[in-house]
């Protein structure tokens, strides 16, 4: 790092060479950031993947991906991927929770982290030395902060994506379960009812519809229904879906009526949803204490006290 700072300082003594060095380093940093964003959002802008997403499994789509860039990343995967197997398993589960089911998601995640850890410090060094004219020690400290930020930010963003996706699925699940009960009572089988529910909620709740479509595709491919439902739990991590899968597994194991199982679980889930709403409503009064004390009470005191103070002031001046 000291060698790099001395090199940049030596180049700064010559104006033309320093300008070209700044242009090259900034261009490299921008290229690495663009490369990382392209890896991150490749699934969203691929028209083929968007067209066939509802028809086949995303794992199958991942096997059809013949991008040259991904092939190069696979060749150098030992540079990006850590050797800690439990860490890789936990990261894979988190990626599934966030909705990234492709087999290349893990490699892309660590490649983005590595690129951010390289490009952000370079960009910070260039900006701090050539634009703000900071000393080498301060620039080095900022570069270290940029490295830490590049290491932490992908994990932080992934946690936010997981929380938002699980929240969306959790809110959509009770209505989908009620629709599943109606379809089952109408005489449809469990697979046909899941297909009907996925079709009906595709526009309003696409995340849950995609997960149900994956379950249907797996069962049609010959995977056991119980295993397909267990994989649904592993992909989402939502407790409500885990409870439903456990209830359905017990119903299929002991041969009880699946419709009655769905009705009982739907009623129980509706009661828990009502209790959760009542608990949130009971906390409103406590949460309003702070804004009332900070915002409303000073305004109320001003409205009450200022006229009285003005009256006393006028009475004093009349004497």
N, C-alpha and C positions, 0 to 999 in steps of 0.2 A: 504493500500500500504506500509506503514512503517513497519507493521508486516511482510509482505512478504519480504521486504528487510532485516529485522533483521534475519528472518528465513534463507534466502539464505546466508547471511554473516556468521551465525553460522554453517551452513553446510560446508561452505568453509574452516573452520578451520580443518575439518577432510577430508582428501584427498579422501578416498574411497567413503564416503557417498556423497561428493560433486560431484564426477564424476558420480555416479548413478543418482543424482538429475538432473544434466545437461542432461544426456541421456534421462531421462523420460520427462523433460520439452520440449526438442527439438523434441522428438518423438511426443508428444502431439501437438505441434505447426505445425509440418509437416503434421500430420494426419488431422488437421483442415483445413489447406490450400489445401490438396489433396481432402478433402471432398467438399470444396467450388468449386474447379475447376471441380469436377465430376458433381456437380449440374449445373454448368454453361454450360458444353459441353455435357450433357446427350443427348440432341436432335440430336447432330451431329454424335454420335457413336451408335445410336440405329438402327440396320439393319431393324427392322420391320417398324419403322417410316420412314426410308429412302425409303423403298420399296413401301409403300402405300401413300406416301406424295402427289403424283400427282393424286391419285384416289379419296380420300375423304378429308373432311375438317380437318384442324389441331385441331379445337375444338372437333371434334369427336374422334380424336386420343388421346386428353388429357383425355377424359372420359374412354378410354380403358387402361390407365396407372394404373396398380395395384401394383406399386412398394411399398414395405414395408417401405422404407425410406420416401417416400412422405406421406404415411399414418401416420407415426409418426410425420412428420412436420405438418400435418393438425391437429393432436391432440393438438400440442403446438403452433398453429398459433398465439395465443394471445401474445406469447412472442416475435415473430418476427414482426408481422404486427402492425403498428401504429394505433391509434384510430381515427386519422384525416381522415374522409371520403373524403373530396376534395383532400387531398394529395394522397390517394390511387387511386382516379380516374385519376389524372394527371399522376401518375406513370404508371397506366395501359395503358393510351394513348401513353406514351413514349415507353413502351414495344412493343405495336402494331407497332409503327413507326419503331422500330428496327427489326421487323420481328418475335418477340416472341408472337405468338397468342394463345398459350395454356393457360388453366385456372390456371395451376400451376406456370406460369411464375412469377406472382407477389410474391407468397410465396417464390420461389427460389431466387428472387432478394433480398428480405429483409433477407433471411437466409444467403446468401452469405455475405451481409453487416455485419450482426451480427457476423459471424464466423471470418471475417477479423478483426473486432474491438476487438475480443478476442485473436486471435492467433498472430497477428502482435505485440502487446505490450509484450506478453510473450516471443516471439522470440527476441525482442529488449532487454528486461531485461536480458535474459540469455547471449546474445552476449556481451552486454555492461559490465556486472558485472564479468563474468567468463573468457571472452576472452580478453577484453580491460581493465579490472580492473578499471572501472570508479567509481566515488563516487555515492552515492545514489541519490543525487539531480540531477546530470546530467542524470543518468539512468531514473529517473522519468520524466524528461523533454522529453527525447527521446521517452519514452513510450507514453506520451501524444500526441506527434507528430504522432506516429504510429497509435494511436486511431483516430486522425483526418484524417490521410491518409486512413485508412480503411473505414471511413465513407464517404469520398469524392470520392475515386477512382472508386467505382461501378457506381456512377452517371456520372462521367467524361467519363468512358469507354462507358456507354450507350449513352451519347451524341455523341461520335465519331461514334458509330455504326449507330445511326440515321442519322447523316450527310452523311456518306458514302452510306448508303442504299438509301436515298432520292436522292442523286446525281446520283447513278447508274440508278434508275428508271426514273429520269428526262431526262437523256441522251438517254435512250432506248425508251422513250415514243413517240417521233416524228416518228421514223421508224415504230414502231408498229401501230401508227395511220394511216400512209400511207398504210400499209398492210391491215388494217381494211377497209379502203376506197376501196381498190382494190377488196377485198372479197365481200363487200357490192354491188359494181357495177357489180360483176359477178353474182349476183342473190341470194347470201346466206342471210339467216336471220341474225339478230343481234347476237343471241346465237351461231349459226353455225359459223359466222365470228369470234366471240371471241374465240371459240374453235380452229379454224384454226390458228389464230394468236398465241395463246398460244402454239400450237404444233410447229409452225415454229420457234418461238424465244426461245424455251425451252433450246437449247444448248448455244446460245449467250447471252441471258438475262434471266437467271433462276428466278431472283427475281420477275420481272414483270410477267413472265409466271406463277409462283406460285399464284400470286394474281389473275390473270385472271382465273386460274383453280378453285380457291375458289369461285369466282363469278358464274362460270358455275355450280359448285356443289350445291351452294345455290339455284340457280334458278331451277335446276332439283329436289331439295328437296321440292319445293313448295313455296319458299320465293319470294315475289314480286320483279320483276326486278329492279324497282326504289330503293327499300330498299337494294337490293344486291349491286347496284352501289354506294349507299350512304355509305354502310359499307366498300366498297373499298376505298373511300375517307378517312374514319375514320382510316383505317389500314395503309394507306400510308402517308397522310398529304402532298401530292404534289399538288401544286396549278394548274398545267396543267391538272391533272386528275379531279380535282374539277371543272374546267371550262368545260371539256368535259361532265361530268356527269350532270351539270346544263343544258348544251345545249341539251343533249339527253332527259332529263326530260321534258324540254319545248316542244321538238319535239313530244314526245309521248303524252303529255297532249293535245296539240292543233291539233294533227293529221297531222303534216307536214311530208315531205319526210325525212326519217332518213339519206339516202345517201347524199342528198344535205346538210344537217346539218353537216355531217362528213366531206364533201369536204370543206365547208366554214371554219370550225374550223381547218382543216388540213392546209389550206392555211394561215390562220391567225397565227397558231402556227409556220409554216415555216418562215413567215415574222418576227415574234418575235425572232426566233432562229437566223436569219440572222442579225437582229439589235443587238442582244446580242453579236454575234461574231464581228461585226463592232465596238461595244463599247469597247470590250476587245482589239482589234487591235489598236484603237485610243489611248489607254493608254500605249502602248508599248514604245513610244518615251519618255514619262515622266518617266517610270520605268527604262529606260536605262541610265538616267542621272547619277544616283548614281554609278552604276558599272563602267561607262566610266570615271567619275571623280576620282574614287578611284583607279581603276586598270589600265586603259589605259593611262590617263594623266601623272602619274608619270613615266611610262615606256617611253612615248614619250619624256618627258623632259630629261630623262637620255640619251636617244639616241641622242638628239639634243645638249645638253649642255656638256656632257662629252668629246666628241672630241674637242670642242672649248676650254675647260679648259685645255686639254692636250696640245693643240697647244700653248696656251698662256704660259703654264708652260715650254715647251721646248724652246720657244723664250726667256723667262727670264733667263733660264740656259745658253743659248748661249751668252748672254751678259756678 
